[in-house]
Amino acid sequence: MTDRSLIRNFSIIAHIDHGKSTLADRLLEATGTVAKRDMEEQILDNMDLERERGITIKARAVRMEYTSVSDGKTYVFNLIDTPGHVDFNYEVSRSLNACEGALLVVDATQGIEAQTLANAYLAVDAGLEIIPVVNKIDLPSADVDHCREEIEEIIGIPAEDCPAVSAKMGINIPDVLEAVVRDVPPPTGDENKPLRALIFDSYYDSYLGVVVYIRIMDGVLRTGDKIRLMSTGATFDVTAVGSMEPFGLQERDQLSAGEVGYLTASIKNVSDTRVGDTVTLAEAPAAEPLPGFKAVHPMVYAGIYPEDGAKYGDLRDALEKLQLNDAALIFEPETSTALGFGFRCGFLGLLHMDIIEERLEREFNLDLITTAPSVIYEVDLKNGERVMIDNPSSYPAADEITAAYEPIVKASIITPTDYVGGLMELCQDRRGIFIDMKYLDSTRAELHYELPLNEIIYDFFDALKSRSRGYASLDYELAEYRESKLCKLDFLLNGEQVDALSFIVHEEKAYARARRIAERLKDNIPRQLFEIPIQAAIGSRIIARETVKALRKDVLAKCYGGDITRKKKLLEKQKEGKKKMRKLGSVQVSPEAFMSVLKLGDDE
Amino acid sequence: MKLTNRKPLGLYIHIPFCRSKCEYCDFCSFVPSNSGVVEHYTDALILQMEDWSERCRGYEIDSIYFGGGTPTYLDMKHFSRIMDAVYGNFHVTRDAEISTECNPATVDFKYLKALRKNHVNRISIGVQSANANELKALGRIHSYEDFVKTYDDARKAGFDNVSVDLMYGIPLQTEESFGKTVSTITSLEPEHLSLYALKIEDNTPFARKRDKLVLPGEDAEYNMYMRAVEYLKTKGYERYEISNFSKRGFASLHNLKYWHCDEYLGLGASASSYFEGQRFVTTRAVRDYIDGLEIIDSNIDIVTACDDIGSKESMDEYVMLGMRLEEGVNIADFEDRFSLSFHEKYGKLLDEYVDDGFVIATPQSYRFTTMGMFVSNYILSSILDLGIDD
């Protein structure tokens, strides 16, 4: 057992791309936890997708030992790497609760961004000691002094003497290690009290079952203990406890108050081990769970269908496998007359959805059609019932509805002042309500808006980036449900409604969007033997129409020198292409065309 | 009157030489760097005929077609040697249709006269357009006036079966200019006309500058074709195949062999054959073709692709090719050939296109309407198996 005064539990938090994972790499290296020759980039981000995109999707933890140059004592560092994206805010907050301190990494060339602030606030809320670290000082455009000033002025923490490093080049890394020893408080807690351990992540391992990452707040946990999860009351027998080393798990006899580690207990399902839940002993339970637990609910829904209908079973298997490691992913079977059999999936946000889609396609080799993302609407019916709608096709008819509500988020945008005008216009256009604007300094401002979530989930982020040349950053959190004038927009091809194309939209937006999608359909549906009318409708009212003209010419005029085989190959290719087509009503539409409509952005 | 038991066979002879290569051309043709290549190629063709002579003893040649490239690039010495070899190695019927393609301005009266002497009785002149701008856009080396000269020379040389090739859908062309080309050409009264749509093939200069080409577009091409079909009818030209029109009795025998799934042997580089149940193609690489035939024990196989046509495939081909014809597919002929109900296999699928005016179904036959012909790929790719499971 480690002397508690020699333990330092901390996280690294940062805006995306400010160098969080690279700093983690350097710390592992500098403490000798990972030999330089074994080092690969972003060692904690071991998912291919994480490395490619430079993001952290799952929280991870690693134990290091460090002998301080100032007092010669050997300390145990538990570094908890957290996801940086707004979709995973709750996970981040739980990870932070497992720590006493946080390294706040700020890019010396960019300064403070929206997620720097959001994460800093989360850390403050969790009562952590924040140690600013100015990174990327090797870059020519780095302005360390300005960055320090920003940290002091905007976040309000002293930064005058904070470490200024280059994680990439390995400059001043020892400063960070010493700051951790000096500034992160040792954990408190009482090992004589009943066990209370905070779950901050878990993953499924096919040999061990679910591996649960925990921070022991009070008490002691040993192999063989019978534990109880306080939110569900489920009990399990602990098969092993230990610590997380960079290249695997290290079993230990016990974990005691203040320590970070893992437990296994033949748990089959990650959804049994919710992030934020409290582990206690079944025989001697704690009276109260740790505060702050909540069940996370999906914010965004979309239908996911296999391009090839025969792959439905493969898609289900793939979703089940992903769910083993991702309790936030939910799905249930759904059928669409246009797309066949698929699944209605719920995600924490757009990034989460994007990641799941990409993992399904890459790791499971599936070609998918994803319907337009939808938020959850609440609708009051004439019969007095209130229903939740996550799928446009189940939206009630207008005459059954007395009131409809949509989720509103509080959004914070940090941007160079040059782009404020353009971004305000964008927010206005997305039905945003201006709250206030603060100048962070002479060059940057923070905008606060209330925005309907359904305006954000299409392409808001892309529009934000394009209107600010990539400089603006966004953070948001759900505020409330608010009454709104919503309507369901349907599309008809050749007179037949295509369920997969329907979506919910604010009345004011309906006409413009209907026109754009109708145009897009016209451009992407290949000409067929008959003329295809495209209509957009609200209820029985047609609000936009376009026409795909009939195919006039599709003929091989010349069969040169009797080369019949070539002609046959051509028809074969054409037939193959037709096989991939989806029949939307009586109209053939290729998956590419379908996706181009669903991915429609307003700025295009 | 047939006096022998020999089976009919068409002969296609490919001459891959041109004076200059047109920018849309995807055929096996090139500008030879020296006369030695032509000499070697001629030798190789003759060797190939000698190789086939034995296997073709049971056949009689009732059509010969020289295609290219530009067959008339050959000087008469080479042309005569090839013709002599044809007659020396195969049984050619007395009334065989013997055609050659010819580019305007590559031949003079003397040459045409010599062709007639060498048994050639049909000539197909590729003018493509009567409009100077369009000819230039295609990269043709001749003018319309050159064509008229060649046409007149051919008549004077005794050709009483002349075909003219025209193209639509070419850069700068309009519905009006194409109409004018068609009427100008028909006023010369050729016996046969082919109207081909320009297709931009990959790996041609046209494909590389596709975006810069001013093309008439799908709807204009449709109108050009429709109007030409109507116009030609009034001038006494009957369409017998999607792209081919003739005065009565002048349909090309050789051409029809392709659509009737009859046998033909292709000689020369890139030539296709349909012979004894196999479709095969000779290499496009002229060097390999020559070496493969001339060098004894060379390991070069001049056949690059060979398919055994199974019964299922041959049914598909029969319908795919037969539907190109004005007369369409004759139900009785199909059922004789394959011992299978046409209606079960294809008829009921084609029936779906009758009401909308793409297909005409009678108790005897199925055929496309003009509108149906023009979207025939779309319909055929839906109704044929083409070796793909549904």
Interface residues (C-beta under 8 A of the other chain):
Chain A: R527 Q528 L529 F530 K549 L551 R552 K553 D554 V555 L556 A557 K558 C559 Y560 G561 G562 D563 I564 T565 K567 K568 L570 L571 E572 Q574 K575 E576 K578 K579
Chain B: Y12 H14 F27 Y65 G67 L195 Y196 A197 K199 E218 D219 E221 Y222 Y225 I242 S243 K257 Y258 Y264 G266 S270 A271 S272 S273 Y274 R279 V281 A305 D307 D316 E317 M320 L321 R324 Y353 D356 F358 M373 F374 V375 S376 N377 Y378 I379 L380 S381 S382 L384 L386 G387 I388 D390
